[in-house]
């Protein structure tokens, strides 16, 4: 990796941070306490529209779910950047991924890999993290995926 900052790394990858999605209720997109930043759950939103709706194993493929998890991650990075600046990130600590799952669907880890792999592309070794991938019946806005993060800054 030749970039000297995380924002330069994003530029190298040809990725621009989006505007932070507006919260759908009474919460903040991200909060800092001490040297940790916690994001709220991030949906695969583009300009306020959920791009991937439905259930994995029913109407959404694993590949589509992984792409949605990547978009959730990009929105999470935007929330961190707006709060403390992306270049203050020391490492990714934890990823929690929620997958709207049809009965019998058990590939939640492969879906949330879309997030984990993207964090590795951006942060390299500092992007390796602890993780949970959970299947649920429903998510806000009918989203197929929601992801939240903890970053050390």
C-alpha positions as CSV (number, residue, x, y, z in Angstrom):
1,X,0.0,0.0,0.0
2,X,1.5,3.3,-1.1
3,X,-1.0,5.6,0.6
4,X,0.1,7.5,3.7
5,X,-3.4,8.2,4.9
6,X,-6.7,6.3,4.8
7,X,-8.3,9.0,2.7
8,X,-5.5,8.7,0.2
9,X,-6.0,5.0,0.2
10,X,-9.7,5.5,-0.7
11,X,-8.6,7.8,-3.5
12,X,-6.2,5.2,-4.8
13,X,-9.1,2.7,-4.9
14,X,-11.2,5.3,-6.8
15,X,-13.7,5.5,-3.9
16,X,-15.4,8.7,-2.7
17,X,-17.1,8.9,0.7
18,X,-20.8,9.6,0.4
19,X,-22.7,12.1,2.5
20,X,-23.6,10.6,5.9
21,X,-27.1,9.1,5.7
22,X,-29.7,11.0,7.8
23,X,-30.7,8.9,10.8
24,X,-34.2,7.4,10.5
25,X,-35.0,8.1,14.2
26,X,-33.6,9.6,17.4
27,X,-29.9,8.5,17.3
28,X,-26.5,9.7,16.0
29,X,-24.7,8.1,13.0
30,X,-21.5,7.7,15.2
31,X,-20.4,8.4,18.7
32,X,-16.9,8.7,20.2
33,X,-16.1,7.6,23.7
34,X,-12.4,7.7,24.7
35,X,-10.4,6.3,21.8
36,X,-13.3,4.3,20.3
37,X,-15.9,5.3,17.7
38,X,-19.1,3.3,17.5
39,X,-21.3,3.6,14.5
40,X,-25.0,3.1,14.4
41,X,-26.2,0.3,12.2
42,X,-25.6,1.3,8.6
43,X,-27.9,0.3,5.8
44,X,-27.0,0.0,2.1
45,X,-28.3,3.5,1.3
46,X,-27.6,5.7,-1.7
47,X,-29.1,9.2,-1.5
48,X,-31.5,8.0,1.2
49,X,-32.8,5.0,-0.8
50,X,-32.1,1.4,0.4
51,X,-30.5,-0.3,-2.6
52,X,-30.9,-3.9,-1.5
53,X,-34.2,-5.0,0.0
54,X,-35.5,-8.5,0.7
55,X,-34.3,-11.7,2.3
56,X,-31.1,-13.6,1.7
57,X,-31.9,-17.1,0.5
58,X,-35.2,-15.8,-1.0
59,X,-35.0,-12.7,-3.2
60,X,-31.4,-11.6,-2.6
61,X,-28.3,-13.6,-3.5
62,X,-25.2,-14.0,-1.4
63,X,-23.3,-11.8,-3.9
64,X,-25.9,-9.1,-3.8
65,X,-25.9,-9.3,0.0
66,X,-22.1,-9.0,0.1
67,X,-22.3,-5.9,-2.2
68,X,-24.9,-4.4,0.2
69,X,-22.6,-5.1,3.2
70,X,-19.8,-3.3,1.3
71,X,-22.1,-0.3,0.8
72,X,-23.0,-0.4,4.5
73,X,-19.3,-0.2,5.2
74,X,-18.8,2.8,3.0
75,X,-21.6,4.6,4.8
76,X,-20.0,3.6,8.1
77,X,-16.7,5.1,7.0
78,X,-18.5,8.3,6.0
79,X,-20.0,8.5,9.5
80,X,-16.6,8.1,11.1
81,X,-15.1,10.6,8.8
82,X,-17.8,13.2,9.6
83,X,-17.3,12.7,13.3
84,X,-13.5,12.5,13.8
85,X,-11.9,12.3,10.4
86,X,-11.0,9.0,8.7
87,X,-7.3,9.5,9.1
88,X,-7.6,9.3,12.9
89,X,-8.5,5.6,12.7
90,X,-5.9,3.3,14.2
91,X,-7.7,0.1,13.5
92,X,-11.0,-1.6,13.0
93,X,-12.0,-3.3,16.2
94,X,-15.3,-5.0,15.6
95,X,-17.9,-5.5,12.9
96,X,-21.5,-6.7,13.6
97,X,-23.5,-7.7,10.6
98,X,-27.2,-8.4,10.5
99,X,-28.7,-10.3,7.6
100,X,-32.4,-10.5,6.8
101,X,-32.6,-14.2,6.3
102,X,-35.2,-16.6,4.8
103,X,-35.8,-19.8,6.8
104,X,-32.9,-22.2,6.5
105,X,-30.4,-19.5,5.2
106,X,-27.1,-20.1,6.9
107,X,-24.6,-18.1,4.8
108,X,-24.6,-14.9,7.0
109,X,-20.7,-15.0,7.3
110,X,-20.3,-15.0,3.5
111,X,-22.6,-12.0,3.2
112,X,-20.8,-10.0,5.9
113,X,-17.5,-10.9,4.2
114,X,-18.4,-8.0,1.8
115,X,-17.8,-5.7,4.7
116,X,-14.7,-7.4,6.1
117,X,-13.0,-7.7,2.7
118,X,-13.7,-4.0,1.9
119,X,-12.2,-3.0,5.3
120,X,-9.1,-5.1,4.4
121,X,-8.8,-3.3,1.1
122,X,-8.9,0.1,2.7
123,X,-7.0,-0.5,6.0
124,X,-4.8,-3.5,5.2
125,X,-3.7,-5.2,8.4
126,X,-5.4,-2.5,10.5
127,X,-8.7,-3.6,8.9
128,X,-8.6,-7.1,10.5
129,X,-11.3,-7.2,13.2
130,X,-13.5,-9.3,15.5
131,X,-16.9,-10.0,13.9
132,X,-20.4,-11.3,14.4
133,X,-22.8,-12.2,11.6
134,X,-26.4,-12.7,12.6
135,X,-29.5,-13.7,10.7
136,X,-32.8,-11.9,11.5
137,X,-36.3,-12.0,10.2
138,X,-36.6,-8.3,9.3
139,X,-34.4,-5.2,9.2
140,X,-35.4,-1.5,9.0
141,X,-36.7,-0.3,5.6
142,X,-36.8,-3.9,4.4
143,X,-33.1,-3.9,4.0
144,X,-31.3,-7.1,3.3
145,X,-28.2,-6.1,5.4
146,X,-27.3,-3.8,8.2
147,X,-23.7,-3.4,9.6
148,X,-22.3,-1.6,12.6
149,X,-18.7,-0.9,13.5
150,X,-16.2,-0.1,16.3
151,X,-13.1,1.7,15.4
152,X,-10.0,2.6,17.5
153,X,-8.9,6.2,16.9
